[in-house]
Amino acid sequence: MMGGRPGGGRRGMGTTAPGERTKDLRGTLRRLLARLRPERFRLVVALALGVTSVAFTVSGPKILGNATNVLFDGVVGRRLAHGITKAQAIAELRARGQGQLADMLSGMSFTPGHGVDLSRLGLILGLAAGVYLLGALFSYGQGYLMAGITQRTMSGLRREVEEKLARLPLRYFDSHPHGDTLSRVTNDIDNLTTTLQQGLSQLLTSVLTVVGVMGMMFWISPILAVVSVVVIPCAILVTFFIARRSQVQFAAQWKQTGSLNGLVEETHTGHVLVQIFGRRAATIEEFGGQNRRLLDASFRAQFLSGIIQPAMQFLANVNYVVIAVFGGYRVASGAMSLGDVQAFIQYSRQFTMPITQIASQMNLLQSGLASAERVFEFVDASEETPDRELSSVAVLSPATDGRVQLEHVSFRYEPDKPLIEDFTLEASPGQTVAIVGPTGAGKTTIVNLLVRFYEIDAGRILLDGKDYRDLTRDEVRSAYGMVLQDTWLFAGTIWDNIGYGRAGATHEEILEAAKAAYVDHFVRTLPDGYDTVLDDDASNISQGQKQLLTIARAFLASPEILILDEATSNVDTRTEVLIQQAMIRLRHGRTSFVIAHRLSTIRDADTIIVMDAGHIVEQGSHAQLLARGGFYHSLYHSQFTEADGVAG
């Protein structure tokens, strides 16, 4: 619809290279952590709770090892003769030639002839139960705090993204697929929330567990601890080797997701056109291609990241075998107790488990970082130029006259493609200025400049003698009312949709606007009248009725300046006549800009601007332009010649 505007459609869709990787992983991670800074006090508390929880949890295996020692000591003690000492029992075994058994018993604490000390065993088991219970309670507190930290952080990010949407210029939405933008502000933020919710708490707990378990392992047996620690560099090397390759695919996965969403959004919006032009098969084929590319990227990402966990499990099992062999030997030699070996094996599992958990979370973390980068790219997008700090003199008075002047205006969407050059125009209050010309001449671009959707490159635009640059965008736009060819209605009643034109309007004022726009008649034929609820696409009323509702909305707004861009293109001839009559009343005393392809609708305009390739080629009234026999004359008569040919 916009002459010369770069296509917003699916620009760049289907061209995502599967090998594209996250551009700045470290920078994205730093920015993500920086967003947690307001929660630093709660993070410290959560850290303290995590440390306490891990301290209780890692002490459990050592306590249970003591319980095993009590049981084993009791079993061994009962088998020995009553009345002798431990030293005598060991000496007797050595005398029999059972030196290895004697070495093992030397590392134990038993009393010959006595069985299991059940009271001591009960105390130890009770202590273990209490320790694990406290560890669980502190872990619950940490999880509760981390959930709140994550949700508040992401709530702030969603609010920032929503505010960013309001500050982005129209140029951004023209140059980015709508589906990709929606994917960034919905899917990517949801994915990032999941990553922080699950990954952050898991990462914190896993790191604390590794530190705590390592300390306990060195306390029990430094030699076995050194053997276990060898697993760490192996795990790190495996993790980073696989993660670097899977990160590339996660970036491609979320990029393809945005592209696929763009295709789905456009296909859904233009469903009728797809059917009419027989593009159903082609669209399905295009969707299949994009879906396959998403499948390939997702499969590679999930497969590569999924390799990490079994690789870590393999290293953990190797570590378990080594500890079992060396630990059994040290128990047999009396260097360690059986309970300590049992505790050490548990610690080795707890030691490799958090490493395995971190590795298994890498796919989630990488996916989240890829989404975070896409969200931050959106947040960093160039915004509209801020309004100047205005003086009291520059501010537009509430009661504007509606005089609009364009002085030597130049504008281009792309730097190397001029569109409008040295354009000068003046529209006085009460005047109707019609802008006509072939498609791409720059007619709708003029509208975008008038309401300051785009900033001009040169020249200036004045409203009541005040330069646009000295006014806020809200001040400029509050003076305008628009009725466009593309209708926009939202889910709600007809009352709500018309009332959108002016906040706080009464039902009487809405009804008056509806009557003026010839809406009242067809609305009363609906079962629920003005209480009829329109769906998102307003599919329960006709296209012409949608247009009438938007015109009624403009009546209600009662602006000083009107912009009518093919406002009657979707109504029948009889309704068009009625609308034209209503528009004459609405335009009375107001400045009006009418963009029309059907030249029969602008015969009564005070001034007709004829544009071609961004330039004004003719200017004057309908009669004057016809009398000149120029571009407008040929354009006007070509329409009626075509109409006669069709009629014939």
Secondary structure, DSSP 8 states (H G I E B T S, - for coil): --TT----TTTTTT---TT---S-HHHHHHHHHHTTGGGHHHHHHHHHHHHHHHHHHHHHHHHHHHHHHHHHHHHHHHHS-TT--HHHHHHHHHHTT-HHHHHHHHTS---TT----HHHHHHHHHHHHHHHHHHHHHHHHHHHHHHHHHHHHHHHHHHHHHHHHHHS-HHHHHHS-HHHHHHIIIIIHHHHHHIIIIIIHHHHHHHHHHHHHHHHHHHH-HHHHHHHHTHHHHHHHHHHHHHHHHHHHHHHHHHHHHHHHHHHHHHHHTHHHHHHTT-HHHHHHHHHHHHHHHHHHHHHHHHHHHHHHHHHHHHHHHHHHHHHHHHHHHHHTTSS-HHHHHHHHHHHHHHHHHHHHHHHTHHHHHHHHHHHHHHHHHHTS----------TTTS--SS----EEEEEEEE-SBTTB--EEEEEEEE-TT-EEEEE-STTSSHHHHHHHHTTSS--SEEEEEETTEEGGGS-HHHHHHTEEEE-SS----SEEHHHHHHTTSTT--HHHHHHHHHHTT-HHHHHTSTTGGG-EE-TT-TTS-HHHHHHHHHHHHHHH--SEEEEESTTTTS-HHHHHHHHHHHHHHHTTSEEEEE-SSGGGGTT-SEEEEEETTEEEEEE-HHHHHHHTSHHHHHHHHHHHHHHHHH-
